[in-house]
Amino acid sequence: MKIVLYSKPGCHLCEGLQEKLEQINSLPFELETRDITTRDDWFQAYQYEIPVLYLLKDESLNSSSSLLPRPSPRATVQQLEKMLQKYMSLDR
């Protein structure tokens, strides 16, 4: 599975979430960070929403993807891991 993080440079919430996601080793996922400033469609869709997380079963954002709720910036790595575990098990 892949987790896609929509982000932009200088976004402290995005950077904090990315750091926490990179610390999770117990779940089988690949993290892909997408800079919304590199594509107009991403920027228009997410400029006021970042950080945005999607869980993908395959390579595209289609019916096999799930928009994940935005975790609190205060969430610990363990809390984030628990949330992801829940959504990954629902998505199987």
Summary of the structure (lengths in Angstrom):
residues: 92
radius of gyration: 12.6
end to end distance: 9.8
largest distance: 34.6
contacts: 236
relative contact order: 0.24
helix: 38%
strand: 23%
